[in-house]
Amino acid sequence: MTAVSALPPATEIAPPETWAERTGPRTYTGRNSRGAEVLMGPADAGSVFTPGELLKVALAGCCGMSADIPLARRLGPDFAATVRVSGVSDPSDDRYPLLSEELAVDLSSLEGAALERLLTVVQRAVDEHCTVARTLVAGAAVELTVTGPRSDLVES
């Protein structure tokens, strides 16, 4: 559950590492302090990611990045991989009850014990190092603070 509080506007605080700025009705541009951008909005807004799609992309990228080193060690540095994440939100409580990941990679050069060992190492790497999956599985508290002018501070 999200906790909400109202505070006076912040003064001269450096922007956070990540933030989203409103660009129109229900559309935002997500940014980070390194200069990357991602467009967000509802599905009918065109070439944007929905927040749910961004969640799935974050999970897919985290899985792939976590598995990358053991896969490269066994398959070589130029292996191809695609991580797909699927899941449908439940409209009754506005959340994803299940997200399914598929790591597609050509393992035809391995068999038997070598294949089983790689699968075990990859699963362990993802379980131990994918911050997004670990957060989703464990759950995370979310705190929301709303800042801006307070009506009780405005002089008339």
LOLUM-659968 format. One record per residue (C-alpha): residue in three letters; residue number from 0; x, y, z. Coordinates in steps of 0.05 Angstrom, whole numbers. Layout:
BEGIN
["ALA", NUM, [X, Y, Z]]
...
end
This chain:
BEGIN
["MET", 0, [0, 0, 0]]
["THR", 1, [24, 70, -15]]
["ALA", 2, [30, 120, 42]]
["VAL", 3, [15, 192, 23]]
["SER", 4, [38, 255, 58]]
["ALA", 5, [39, 329, 39]]
["LEU", 6, [103, 369, 49]]
["PRO", 7, [122, 440, 30]]
["PRO", 8, [161, 445, -36]]
["ALA", 9, [233, 422, -34]]
["THR", 10, [286, 476, -41]]
["GLU", 11, [348, 467, -84]]
["ILE", 12, [352, 392, -78]]
["ALA", 13, [389, 355, -134]]
["PRO", 14, [341, 315, -178]]
["PRO", 15, [335, 242, -161]]
["GLU", 16, [371, 189, -200]]
["THR", 17, [307, 172, -237]]
["TRP", 18, [244, 213, -248]]
["ALA", 19, [185, 222, -295]]
["GLU", 20, [161, 288, -323]]
["ARG", 21, [90, 299, -349]]
["THR", 22, [88, 313, -424]]
["GLY", 23, [13, 312, -434]]
["PRO", 24, [-51, 278, -410]]
["ARG", 25, [-29, 213, -378]]
["THR", 26, [38, 214, -415]]
["TYR", 27, [106, 221, -383]]
["THR", 28, [179, 218, -402]]
["GLY", 29, [221, 177, -354]]
["ARG", 30, [292, 201, -345]]
["ASN", 31, [355, 183, -308]]
["SER", 32, [414, 226, -288]]
["ARG", 33, [457, 193, -343]]
["GLY", 34, [412, 222, -398]]
["ALA", 35, [370, 162, -417]]
["GLU", 36, [296, 172, -433]]
["VAL", 37, [235, 127, -441]]
["LEU", 38, [165, 149, -463]]
["MET", 39, [107, 126, -421]]
["GLY", 40, [32, 129, -427]]
["PRO", 41, [-30, 88, -439]]
["ALA", 42, [-30, 37, -496]]
["ASP", 43, [-73, 82, -540]]
["ALA", 44, [-21, 139, -536]]
["GLY", 45, [21, 109, -592]]
["SER", 46, [96, 94, -588]]
["VAL", 47, [101, 92, -513]]
["PHE", 48, [111, 39, -460]]
["THR", 49, [56, 29, -409]]
["PRO", 50, [81, 25, -337]]
["GLY", 51, [64, -49, -337]]
["GLU", 52, [106, -60, -399]]
["LEU", 53, [163, -23, -367]]
["LEU", 54, [158, -69, -306]]
["LYS", 55, [162, -129, -353]]
["VAL", 56, [220, -100, -393]]
["ALA", 57, [257, -85, -327]]
["LEU", 58, [247, -157, -305]]
["ALA", 59, [270, -184, -373]]
["GLY", 60, [331, -140, -375]]
["CYS", 61, [350, -157, -304]]
["CYS", 62, [343, -231, -317]]
["GLY", 63, [386, -226, -380]]
["MET", 64, [439, -184, -347]]
["SER", 65, [442, -231, -287]]
["ALA", 66, [450, -292, -332]]
["ASP", 67, [499, -259, -381]]
["ILE", 68, [565, -277, -348]]
["PRO", 69, [553, -352, -338]]
["LEU", 70, [523, -357, -408]]
["ALA", 71, [581, -320, -440]]
["ARG", 72, [631, -363, -402]]
["ARG", 73, [600, -427, -432]]
["LEU", 74, [575, -402, -500]]
["GLY", 75, [625, -348, -517]]
["PRO", 76, [618, -272, -514]]
["ASP", 77, [575, -264, -576]]
["PHE", 78, [517, -310, -558]]
["ALA", 79, [447, -288, -576]]
["ALA", 80, [393, -286, -523]]
["THR", 81, [322, -259, -516]]
["VAL", 82, [284, -254, -451]]
["ARG", 83, [209, -251, -456]]
["VAL", 84, [163, -233, -398]]
["SER", 85, [89, -243, -402]]
["GLY", 86, [32, -232, -354]]
["VAL", 87, [-37, -203, -353]]
["SER", 88, [-60, -154, -300]]
["ASP", 89, [-120, -172, -259]]
["PRO", 90, [-170, -116, -267]]
["SER", 91, [-203, -132, -200]]
["ASP", 92, [-141, -110, -161]]
["ASP", 93, [-99, -75, -214]]
["ARG", 94, [-36, -118, -207]]
["TYR", 95, [0, -176, -242]]
["PRO", 96, [-13, -240, -203]]
["LEU", 97, [38, -278, -245]]
["LEU", 98, [96, -257, -290]]
["SER", 99, [128, -312, -332]]
["GLU", 100, [199, -306, -358]]
["GLU", 101, [229, -343, -417]]
["LEU", 102, [303, -339, -430]]
["ALA", 103, [312, -361, -502]]
["VAL", 104, [385, -380, -518]]
["ASP", 105, [416, -433, -564]]
["LEU", 106, [443, -488, -518]]
["SER", 107, [450, -540, -573]]
["SER", 108, [525, -542, -564]]
["LEU", 109, [516, -570, -494]]
["GLU", 110, [487, -636, -470]]
["GLY", 111, [482, -680, -409]]
["ALA", 112, [518, -657, -346]]
["ALA", 113, [546, -594, -379]]
["LEU", 114, [476, -571, -399]]
["GLU", 115, [447, -586, -330]]
["ARG", 116, [504, -550, -296]]
["LEU", 117, [495, -488, -339]]
["LEU", 118, [420, -487, -326]]
["THR", 119, [433, -492, -251]]
["VAL", 120, [486, -436, -253]]
["VAL", 121, [441, -391, -294]]
["GLN", 122, [381, -401, -248]]
["ARG", 123, [425, -388, -187]]
["ALA", 124, [454, -325, -219]]
["VAL", 125, [385, -297, -234]]
["ASP", 126, [358, -317, -165]]
["GLU", 127, [417, -283, -130]]
["HIS", 128, [429, -222, -173]]
["CYS", 129, [365, -200, -207]]
["THR", 130, [345, -142, -163]]
["VAL", 131, [278, -132, -200]]
["ALA", 132, [256, -205, -191]]
["ARG", 133, [280, -207, -119]]
["THR", 134, [241, -143, -103]]
["LEU", 135, [178, -169, -137]]
["VAL", 136, [182, -236, -102]]
["ALA", 137, [195, -206, -33]]
["GLY", 138, [149, -147, -42]]
["ALA", 139, [170, -76, -27]]
["ALA", 140, [140, -20, 13]]
["VAL", 141, [125, 41, -29]]
["GLU", 142, [122, 110, 2]]
["LEU", 143, [92, 169, -35]]
["THR", 144, [105, 241, -14]]
["VAL", 145, [66, 296, -50]]
["THR", 146, [102, 363, -50]]
["GLY", 147, [81, 431, -73]]
["PRO", 148, [49, 493, -46]]
["ARG", 149, [4, 480, 14]]
["SER", 150, [-60, 519, 18]]
["ASP", 151, [-51, 533, 93]]
["LEU", 152, [15, 568, 76]]
["VAL", 153, [-13, 613, 22]]
["GLU", 154, [-25, 684, 46]]
["SER", 155, [-89, 718, 23]]
end
